[in-house]
Amino acid sequence: MQTFTPKNWLDYELLDCGNFEKLERFGPVILRRPEPQALWNKVWDEIEWKKLCDITFKQKGSHSGEWINPKKMPTKWHLPYSTKEYQLKFNLSLTSFKHVGIFPEQAANWDYIYNTLKPIEGAKFLNLFAYTGGASIAAKAAGADVTHVDSVKQVISWSKENMEASKLDNIRWVVEDAMKFVKREVKRGKTYHGVILDPPAYGIGANGERWQLEDSINELLQDIALLLDPKEHFLILNVYSMGLSALLVQNLVQQNFKTAGELENGELYLQAKSGVQLPLGIVSRFHHKGK
C-alpha cells in the first residue's frame, strides 16, 4: 500500500488533530472542526488549541451545526494554491455542514491531473461527483477540455466562482446524476483521456436518484471503462468511507480496467504540524499509454 499527501500547500496547514477534532489554517484563518477519523489524543494541549483557534464549529445535529466566531473573522475569503507550473484560487465560505468548500488533501490529485494532462494534445477530462471543482480547474489550467458533473446546483455555482477566481473559463457544467450521465456518454460514443470520481458513501441525485456506494460503484466503473480513450488515459478513484479498505478499491479498479498495470493504490493523508498523520480517504489511480 502507498500513501499520498499534498506537497505544494503554502496557504493551508493541518496544525493538529485528535479526540475527533482537527485544527487547520486556511490562509489567515484558523478553524477548529470535527474529524471522525482522528481517534487518538491531540498532540498539543487544549490551551494551545484555544490560543490558536479563530473559529470553532459546534455540531448540533448528525449533519449540521454552527460556527462560533468570537473574533469576528471573515466568513468568506480566498485561498490560493500554487505550484511552479500553475496557480489556482478558491473561494472559501463557512457552511452549516462544517465544510468550507475545499478538501485540502485533494491537492495531491490536482497535481497528478495537471502533470498527466499537460503533455496530451487535445486532452479531454471528466470530473464526476465534482463538488467545488478543484480537479476541474487543475485540468483546465493544464489546457484540457473539461466536463464537470455534480447533482447539486449550488456547488456547481461555487465551482464557477473558483474557475473565475483562477482566471480560467469554458468548463462544461452538468447538473446530473453521475451514473445517468456516464451511461448517456457511453451511448454517444464519447471518450476522455482522464476521469476522476470522488463518490460519497451515499447521496441523492439531481432528480432524486439514490446513490449507495457499495451497491453502485462496480457498475459505474464498468461504464467508465468504456469512456476511456484507447490510446492514452488515466483514472483516479478517490473514496472517503470508513467502511472500505484500500485492497477492496484496488480489486475494483484492477477488475474493471485491464489497462491498470501500473496501479498506484493506498491512502491519502495530511501531515499535521504536530507530527501526526491524518488519513482522509483511499486513492487508486493509473496512467496508461498505448504503444
C-alpha positions in Angstrom: 0.0 0.0 0.0 1.2 3.5 -0.9 0.5 6.8 0.8 -0.2 10.2 -0.9 -0.1 13.7 0.6 0.0 17.2 -1.0 3.5 18.7 -1.5 2.7 22.2 -2.6 0.5 23.8 0.1 1.8 27.1 1.3 -1.5 28.7 2.5 -3.1 25.6 4.1 -1.8 23.7 7.2 -3.2 20.9 9.3 -1.8 22.1 12.7 -3.0 19.2 15.0 -5.8 16.6 15.2 -7.1 14.2 17.8 -10.1 13.5 20.0 -12.3 13.6 16.9 -11.3 17.2 16.0 -8.8 18.9 13.8 -7.2 22.4 13.9 -6.4 23.9 10.5 -5.0 27.1 9.0 -6.8 28.2 5.8 -4.7 31.3 4.8 -5.2 33.9 7.6 -8.0 31.9 9.4 -7.6 29.0 11.8 -10.5 26.7 12.2 -11.4 24.0 14.7 -13.9 21.4 13.5 -15.0 17.8 13.9 -12.9 15.0 12.3 -14.3 11.4 12.7 -11.0 9.8 11.6 -9.0 11.4 14.5 -9.5 8.6 17.1 -6.3 9.3 19.0 -5.5 12.1 21.6 -4.5 15.5 20.5 -0.7 16.2 20.4 -1.0 19.8 21.5 -2.9 20.6 24.7 -6.2 22.4 24.9 -4.6 25.7 26.0 -2.6 25.8 22.7 -5.7 24.9 20.6 -7.8 27.7 22.3 -4.9 30.2 21.8 -4.6 29.5 18.1 -8.2 29.0 17.1 -10.2 31.8 15.4 -13.5 30.0 14.6 -15.0 26.8 16.0 -17.6 24.5 14.5 -20.1 23.2 17.1 -22.1 20.1 16.0 -25.8 20.4 16.6 -27.3 17.5 14.5 -25.8 14.5 12.7 -25.1 16.6 9.6 -25.2 20.2 10.7 -24.2 22.8 13.3 -23.0 26.4 13.7 -19.7 28.3 13.7 -18.6 30.2 16.8 -16.7 33.3 15.7 -15.8 35.4 18.7 -13.0 37.3 16.9 -15.4 38.3 14.1 -13.1 36.9 11.4 -14.3 37.0 7.8 -16.7 34.2 6.9 -15.8 34.3 3.2 -12.3 34.6 1.9 -9.9 33.4 -0.8 -7.3 30.6 -0.6 -4.6 30.3 -3.3 -2.9 27.1 -4.3 0.3 27.5 -6.3 2.9 25.2 -7.8 5.8 26.1 -10.1 3.6 25.2 -13.1 0.1 26.5 -12.2 -1.9 28.7 -9.8 -5.5 28.2 -8.6 -7.7 30.3 -6.3 -10.6 29.0 -4.2 -13.5 30.9 -2.7 -14.0 29.6 0.9 -17.1 30.0 3.0 -18.3 28.7 6.3 -21.3 26.3 5.7 -23.7 24.7 8.2 -22.3 21.3 7.3 -18.8 22.1 8.7 -17.3 22.3 5.2 -15.6 25.3 3.8 -15.6 24.5 0.1 -12.3 22.6 -0.3 -10.8 19.3 0.7 -7.0 20.2 1.1 -5.8 16.6 0.8 -7.1 16.5 -2.8 -4.2 18.8 -3.9 -2.2 15.5 -4.3 -4.7 14.5 -7.1 -4.8 18.0 -8.6 -1.0 17.8 -9.2 -1.3 14.4 -10.7 -4.1 15.6 -13.0 -2.2 18.7 -14.2 1.0 16.8 -14.8 -0.7 13.9 -16.7 -2.9 16.1 -18.9 -0.4 18.8 -19.8 1.5 16.8 -22.4 -1.7 15.4 -24.0 -2.7 17.3 -27.1 -6.5 17.9 -27.2 -6.9 16.3 -23.8 -10.5 15.7 -22.5 -11.2 15.3 -18.8 -14.3 14.2 -16.9 -14.8 15.1 -13.2 -17.7 13.1 -11.5 -19.1 13.9 -8.1 -17.1 17.1 -8.7 -18.1 19.2 -5.7 -16.5 22.7 -5.9 -14.2 21.8 -8.8 -10.6 21.6 -7.6 -9.9 18.8 -10.0 -11.8 20.6 -12.8 -9.8 23.8 -12.6 -6.5 22.0 -12.3 -7.4 20.1 -15.5 -8.4 23.4 -17.2 -5.2 25.0 -16.1 -3.4 22.2 -18.0 -5.3 23.1 -21.1 -7.8 20.3 -21.1 -11.4 20.3 -22.4 -13.2 19.8 -19.0 -16.6 18.3 -18.2 -17.7 18.8 -14.6 -20.6 16.7 -13.2 -22.4 17.2 -9.9 -26.0 16.8 -8.9 -26.2 19.9 -6.6 -26.7 23.2 -8.4 -25.3 25.3 -5.5 -21.9 23.6 -5.7 -21.8 24.0 -9.5 -22.2 27.7 -8.9 -19.4 27.6 -6.3 -17.2 25.8 -8.9 -17.8 28.5 -11.4 -16.7 31.1 -8.9 -13.5 29.1 -8.3 -12.9 28.9 -12.1 -13.3 32.6 -12.5 -11.2 33.4 -9.4 -8.5 31.3 -11.0 -8.8 33.3 -14.2 -9.9 30.3 -16.2 -13.0 29.7 -18.4 -15.0 27.3 -20.7 -15.6 24.4 -18.3 -18.7 22.4 -19.3 -21.1 22.3 -16.3 -23.5 19.4 -15.9 -26.1 19.2 -13.1 -27.0 15.5 -13.2 -26.7 12.1 -11.5 -23.2 10.7 -12.3 -24.4 7.2 -13.2 -27.0 8.5 -15.7 -24.5 10.9 -17.3 -21.9 8.3 -17.8 -24.4 5.8 -19.4 -25.5 8.6 -21.8 -21.9 9.4 -22.7 -21.2 5.7 -23.5 -24.2 5.6 -25.8 -22.9 8.8 -27.5 -19.5 7.2 -28.1 -17.7 9.9 -26.2 -14.2 9.3 -24.8 -12.0 11.0 -22.3 -8.2 11.0 -21.6 -8.7 11.4 -17.9 -11.5 10.6 -15.4 -11.7 11.3 -11.6 -14.5 10.2 -9.4 -14.9 11.0 -5.7 -18.2 9.3 -4.9 -19.9 9.8 -1.5 -20.9 6.8 0.7 -24.5 7.8 0.0 -26.3 10.6 -1.7 -29.3 11.8 -3.8 -29.0 12.7 -7.5 -30.4 15.8 -9.2 -33.8 14.1 -9.8 -34.0 12.2 -6.5 -31.8 9.2 -7.6 -30.5 7.2 -4.7 -26.7 6.6 -4.6 -25.3 3.9 -2.3 -21.5 3.4 -2.8 -21.4 -0.3 -2.2 -24.4 -1.0 -4.5 -23.4 1.1 -7.4 -19.6 1.6 -7.7 -18.8 -1.6 -9.6 -21.4 -0.8 -12.3 -20.3 2.8 -12.6 -16.6 1.7 -13.1 -17.7 -0.8 -15.7 -19.3 2.1 -17.7 -16.4 4.4 -17.2 -14.0 1.8 -18.7 -16.0 2.3 -21.9 -15.3 6.0 -21.9 -11.5 5.9 -21.8 -9.5 6.9 -24.9 -7.9 3.7 -26.1 -4.5 5.4 -26.9 -3.9 7.2 -23.6 -5.9 7.5 -20.5 -5.8 7.8 -16.7 -8.2 7.2 -13.9 -8.4 8.4 -10.3 -10.8 6.7 -7.9 -11.0 8.5 -4.6 -13.1 7.1 -1.8 -13.8 8.6 1.6 -15.7 5.9 3.5 -14.6 4.4 6.8 -16.1 1.0 5.9 -13.9 0.4 2.8 -10.3 -0.8 2.5 -7.5 0.0 0.1 -7.4 -3.6 -1.1 -11.2 -3.6 -1.9 -10.7 -0.4 -4.0 -7.7 -2.0 -5.7 -9.7 -5.1 -6.7 -12.5 -2.9 -8.2 -10.0 -1.0 -10.4 -8.0 -4.0 -11.5 -11.0 -6.0 -12.5 -12.7 -3.2 -14.4 -9.7 -1.6 -16.1 -7.5 -4.1 -17.9 -5.0 -1.3 -18.7 -4.3 -0.6 -15.0 -0.9 -2.3 -15.0 1.0 0.5 -13.2 -1.6 0.9 -10.5 -0.9 3.2 -7.5 -3.1 2.3 -4.6 -3.3 3.4 -1.0 -4.3 6.1 1.5 -4.5 9.8 1.1 -3.4 11.8 4.2 -2.5 15.2 5.6 0.7 15.7 7.6 0.0 17.7 10.8 2.5 20.3 12.0 2.2 18.5 15.4 3.7 15.3 13.8 0.6 13.1 13.4 -0.7 11.9 10.1 -4.5 12.2 9.4 -5.9 9.6 6.9 -8.5 11.1 4.6 -9.5 8.5 2.0 -8.4 5.8 -0.3 -6.9 6.5 -3.7 -6.4 4.2 -6.6 -5.0 5.6 -9.8 -3.2 4.6 -13.0 -2.0 6.1 -16.3 -2.0 4.0 -19.5 -0.1 4.9 -22.6 -0.7 2.7 -25.7 2.1 1.7 -27.9 
